Amino acid sequence: MDTLTMDVAVIGSGTAGLNARREVERRGGRPVMIESGPYGTTCARVGCMPSKLLVAAGTAAHDLEHARHFGVHPGTTRIDGRAILRRVQRERDRFVSAVVEETERIPEQQRIRGHARFTGPTTLVVDERVRVQANAIVVATGSQPLVPAPFDRIREHVLTSDDIFDLSDLPESLAVIGTGIIALELGQAMRRLGVRVAFFNPFDEVGPFSDPDVSHVACRELASELDLNVGIKMLTARVEKGGIELTWEDPNGVPHQESFAKVLVAAGRRPNVADLDLEKTGLLLDKAGVPAVDPQTVQCADLPIFFAGDVNSHLPLLHEAADEGRIAAANAMAWPNVERHDRRVPLTIAFTDPQMAIVGSRFADLPQGRYAVGAVSYENQGRARVAARNRGLVRLYGELDTCRLLGAEMFGPGMEHMGHLLAWAVQQRMTAQGALSMPFYHPVLEEGLRTALRHLASELGALGNCRPEDLAEAPGV
Ligand SMILES: Cc1cc2nc3c(=O)[nH]c(=O)nc-3n(C[C@H](O)[C@H](O)[C@H](O)COP(=O)(O)OP(=O)(O)OC[C@H]3O[C@@H](n4cnc5c(N)ncnc54)[C@H](O)[C@@H]3O)c2cc1C
């Protein structure tokens, strides 16, 4: 078996792995990156990009329908499922090939194709072919869809986000298992493209919210468009000619049965650790076989092992994977002098309609008794009404002692943009009154945010610290 001695070995060539490898090189180290699957990253191949392509198609179809609110009546809409999926695949392949080209430009001696597993804390074996000895190891192996019972028994007959984008046509009907972000984005898009869609979840949550008020409005609004079956007990999933028959009990114990052409299981993801032989590292592993990871160092215990990206389950998002890849590499190079890195303010967005965003501290994580809440409903917000997109609720959180913005849970139109605005304000440690002194154009969705900030300033007892012009309501707003 060949033996390779490098400064840092990176397992995985996804977003975290690519960033880790580049950072090691930038710091003058010798990296090697090991990949067992195809190049191209989860984001480009089966994640962020193809999902947003499908959402864009659903939005295009919905906009035609929505035009009726304005007295605009387009002709009969024809949805060409094959053309929709061809575009999703064509554009996805463009994104993937850009990443593959970038990955293949990495010098060959820094790349190994094959499955890596630990043989000790700083040694790996790749496909029983190459032994890798490194000063430190970055684990950036990502995650994969979780397929719970009873769907695990018919795994090859159900779809996950790994294969739904490869369909050649839209199914006539789709059962979506899960009501989290991925389930809602894909299921709502399918519904808007004319597919009969039903969602199923044994739990009551819809979306990522922890704030019960925002969650309530999101459930109510989404239920007005989508067939949401929450709190159910899935009993059986039986493969039949032309689809899958599901039987379940509703929350009242009443049995139901329905057949669907396809089933999409979007019930969460689990870290890719099963075949890493992590027990050979001496790390303490939890029930799922995952070690504890410090989010500021991404280090595991005091070993030269760093977990970056989805595999550490900290915040399984693209920009976090990129950051964690860089942090892992910096600390792998510096080991044993590992440094704590400041993390960006958390920001999560769901590309549903209305959109969802969570910024900074979630409601569930607010410091007990030391916060106040400012809220705005988008039902009567001026610009939202103009566009007939007047649905949603935003709740902002501020710290009582300092009046600093802590975070927000947001459901409404344009939240991908307002989520950014607020995340920047939270990271800049702005106060409610400081944010109110910023310019607000008219008429824009951001004026809703200003209403919530004024409410928050009042709840924080900070109105006296606000300039009068920031509290004045302009006529007509
Ligand atoms: C449908 C969907 C939609 C999403 N939408 C968004 C979004 O809108 N915005 C957002 O921020 N995030 C989104 N995400 C999440 C985002 O895609 C991930 O957070 C990100 O891609 C994770 O990158 P990673 O580097 O951790 O893992 P990956 O890109 O999955 O890379 C891990 C790599 O490790 C390899 N590997 C695994 N085990 C081994 C081994 N033992 N040896 C060698 N190689 C191995 C794998 O083959 C893989 O190539 C979405 C995800 C999905 C599934």
The ligand as an SDF file (V2000), in Angstrom:
LIG
                    3D

 53 58  0  0  0  0  0  0  0  0999 V2000
  -32.4350   20.0710   -1.2860 C   0  0  0  0  0  0  0  0  0  0  0  0
  -31.4700   20.9420   -0.5360 C   0  0  0  0  0  0  0  0  0  0  0  0
  -31.5890   22.3090   -0.6010 C   0  0  0  0  0  0  0  0  0  0  0  0
  -30.6830   23.1290    0.0690 C   0  0  0  0  0  0  0  0  0  0  0  0
  -30.8380   24.4820   -0.0240 N   0  0  0  0  0  0  0  0  0  0  0  0
  -29.9680   25.2930    0.6210 C   0  0  0  0  0  0  0  0  0  0  0  0
  -30.0840   26.6960    0.5010 C   0  0  0  0  0  0  0  0  0  0  0  0
  -30.9680   27.2190   -0.1830 O   0  0  0  0  0  0  0  0  0  0  0  0
  -29.1730   27.4670    1.1590 N   0  0  0  0  0  0  0  0  0  0  0  0
  -28.1820   26.9200    1.9410 C   0  0  0  0  0  0  0  0  0  0  0  0
  -27.3890   27.6690    2.5270 O   0  0  0  0  0  0  0  0  0  0  0  0
  -28.0540   25.5730    2.0660 N   0  0  0  0  0  0  0  0  0  0  0  0
  -28.9160   24.7610    1.4250 C   0  0  0  0  0  0  0  0  0  0  0  0
  -28.7630   23.4080    1.5220 N   0  0  0  0  0  0  0  0  0  0  0  0
  -27.6740   22.8770    2.3900 C   0  0  0  0  0  0  0  0  0  0  0  0
  -26.3130   22.9080    1.6630 C   0  0  0  0  0  0  0  0  0  0  0  0
  -26.4400   22.3050    0.4010 O   0  0  0  0  0  0  0  0  0  0  0  0
  -25.2830   22.1900    2.5200 C   0  0  0  0  0  0  0  0  0  0  0  0
  -25.2120   22.8410    3.7760 O   0  0  0  0  0  0  0  0  0  0  0  0
  -23.8910   22.1710    1.9220 C   0  0  0  0  0  0  0  0  0  0  0  0
  -23.9050   21.7460    0.5900 O   0  0  0  0  0  0  0  0  0  0  0  0
  -22.9860   21.2310    2.7610 C   0  0  0  0  0  0  0  0  0  0  0  0
  -21.6810   21.1710    2.2200 O   0  0  0  0  0  0  0  0  0  0  0  0
  -20.6260   20.1360    2.8070 P   0  0  0  0  0  0  0  0  0  0  0  0
  -19.2910   20.5100    2.2360 O   0  0  0  0  0  0  0  0  0  0  0  0
  -20.7480   20.0280    4.2700 O   0  0  0  0  0  0  0  0  0  0  0  0
  -21.0660   18.7020    2.2470 O   0  0  0  0  0  0  0  0  0  0  0  0
  -21.1000   18.1030    0.7670 P   0  0  0  0  0  0  0  0  0  0  0  0
  -21.1590   19.1330   -0.2960 O   0  0  0  0  0  0  0  0  0  0  0  0
  -22.1750   17.0720    0.8060 O   0  0  0  0  0  0  0  0  0  0  0  0
  -19.6850   17.3640    0.6170 O   0  0  0  0  0  0  0  0  0  0  0  0
  -19.3680   16.1930    1.3080 C   0  0  0  0  0  0  0  0  0  0  0  0
  -18.5150   15.3110    0.3860 C   0  0  0  0  0  0  0  0  0  0  0  0
  -17.8660   14.3140    1.1630 O   0  0  0  0  0  0  0  0  0  0  0  0
  -17.8150   13.1170    0.4000 C   0  0  0  0  0  0  0  0  0  0  0  0
  -17.5860   11.9950    1.3350 N   0  0  0  0  0  0  0  0  0  0  0  0
  -18.4390   11.5360    2.2930 C   0  0  0  0  0  0  0  0  0  0  0  0
  -17.8590   10.5200    2.9840 N   0  0  0  0  0  0  0  0  0  0  0  0
  -16.6260   10.3410    2.4610 C   0  0  0  0  0  0  0  0  0  0  0  0
  -15.5430    9.4590    2.7520 C   0  0  0  0  0  0  0  0  0  0  0  0
  -15.6000    8.5860    3.7750 N   0  0  0  0  0  0  0  0  0  0  0  0
  -14.4180    9.5270    1.9950 N   0  0  0  0  0  0  0  0  0  0  0  0
  -14.3200   10.4280    0.9840 C   0  0  0  0  0  0  0  0  0  0  0  0
  -15.3080   11.2960    0.6710 N   0  0  0  0  0  0  0  0  0  0  0  0
  -16.4510   11.2650    1.4060 C   0  0  0  0  0  0  0  0  0  0  0  0
  -19.1640   13.1110   -0.2910 C   0  0  0  0  0  0  0  0  0  0  0  0
  -19.1340   12.2660   -1.4380 O   0  0  0  0  0  0  0  0  0  0  0  0
  -19.3550   14.5880   -0.6540 C   0  0  0  0  0  0  0  0  0  0  0  0
  -18.8530   14.8750   -1.9380 O   0  0  0  0  0  0  0  0  0  0  0  0
  -29.6300   22.5520    0.8390 C   0  0  0  0  0  0  0  0  0  0  0  0
  -29.4950   21.1670    0.9040 C   0  0  0  0  0  0  0  0  0  0  0  0
  -30.3940   20.3590    0.2270 C   0  0  0  0  0  0  0  0  0  0  0  0
  -30.2280   18.8720    0.2940 C   0  0  0  0  0  0  0  0  0  0  0  0
  1  2  1  0
  2  3  1  0
  2 52  2  0
  3  4  2  0
  4  5  1  0
  4 50  1  0
  5  6  2  0
  6  7  1  0
  6 13  1  0
  7  8  2  0
  7  9  1  0
  9 10  1  0
 10 11  2  0
 10 12  1  0
 12 13  2  0
 13 14  1  0
 14 15  1  0
 14 50  1  0
 15 16  1  0
 16 17  1  0
 16 18  1  0
 18 19  1  0
 18 20  1  0
 20 21  1  0
 20 22  1  0
 22 23  1  0
 23 24  1  0
 24 25  2  0
 24 26  1  0
 24 27  1  0
 27 28  1  0
 28 29  2  0
 28 30  1  0
 28 31  1  0
 31 32  1  0
 32 33  1  0
 33 34  1  0
 33 48  1  0
 34 35  1  0
 35 36  1  0
 35 46  1  0
 36 37  1  0
 36 45  1  0
 37 38  2  0
 38 39  1  0
 39 40  1  0
 39 45  2  0
 40 41  1  0
 40 42  2  0
 42 43  1  0
 43 44  2  0
 44 45  1  0
 46 47  1  0
 46 48  1  0
 48 49  1  0
 50 51  2  0
 51 52  1  0
 52 53  1  0
M  END
$$$$
